[in-house]
């Protein structure tokens, strides 16, 4: 589980870093990062997204 989350983290930060270094506007970079994060969420699936979820009180 930690490996998958680490990969998502690394991929997202790498994309942000490259776009920032290329001089792209922060608003544009953040919008694209959110789109990428949404796509990653779809790929991870329910097993990862619900891992160690706390019960509602």
Secondary structure, 3 states (H helix, E strand, C coil): CHHHHHHHHHHHHHHHHHHHHCCCCHHHHHHHHHHHHHHHHHHHHHHHHCCCCCCCC
